[in-house]
Amino acid sequence: MNELGRLEDLPADYREALSRQNLVPLWPSLRAVLPPGKPQPRTRATHWPYEALRPLLLQAGELTPIEKAERRVLVLANPGHGLEKMQASAAMYLGMQLLLPGEWAPSHRHTPNAVRMVVEGEGAWTTVDGEKCTMQRGDLILTPTGLWHEHGHDGTEPVVWLDVLDLPLVYYMEASYHVDGQRQTQHPGRGDRAYARGGVVPMPVFERSRKAYPMLRYPWADARAALESLAADQPALDAVQVRYVNPETGADAQNILGYSALMLRPGQTLALPARSPAAVFHLIEGAASVQVEDQRFRLAAADTCCAPGYTAVTLANASADRPAFLFIADETPLHQKLGVFETRA
Ligand code: 1HN
């Protein structure tokens, strides 16, 4: 690969003439935009231990009333992108949100897609498109693009959840905006009940809901049971993993980011091949390590970490006698739809 000409190689008056016409020579920047062999990600492997984050989040509860925050969130920002960019990766935003007993986070809707992964506390709920979704540890709740959502809390202890949004991508597309609304009227009907079992769905499937997102709440009890049952059925299976999908179409639950849950058997080490999308790992239960190239994070329950794309990741259960359960968010649907998805052995 030959050296390309630098900007400084060009006469100053020529460079100025180009700038005046809003023109830029490509060749000084060509290697930066097309690095050899593999991208040079800004996304850095980063670990956000819950033990360090939790007291700071609870302090935000004392410092800032919900009315002054609308959403009381500490953003899990990747230093590789610069903290002010509020990005975990190129397409993923992560935040830990606190709701205190009696608080209400008003209804709004926006273009970015969001999901909540419930981390701790009982008694909170999210109403999405009129459907009240109760929030329990490990539940995944979708708030897809354009749907009204608000959060309330009838319990007695703080509730914390992890928000995952495709905000960085939608913002980059200059397509990010929100609309404020009225408190929603809750209506009967719950996707998590109607679609409670894989393999059998209500009839007639497509006329039934006429909804792009027929299932909004994915209870952890069900996802966990699916993992346990898969592990028991296939003792030789390495990746005991289930994907969160739209139960009517089998497609990914959302269009841009992908969500899955993974069980590490007691003592298991699982090597994941390098794949083009960046990924986020959140430990729901147990103890595990996540190795990203030469960095190894020891995850306790409720810890979150991320890995850039094109990087091999090795997961290991730190316990020899108990399974570990991880929630994984990644950019797979986006890469697949754009035709840039790759796996490297
Ligand atoms: C949002 O609407 C929520 O509704 C949480 O709880 C985090 C981060 C950026 C933009 C919108 C929520 C958000 C957000």
Residues whose N, C-alpha, C, O or C-beta is under 5 A from the ligand:
A	BS01	1HN	R71 D163
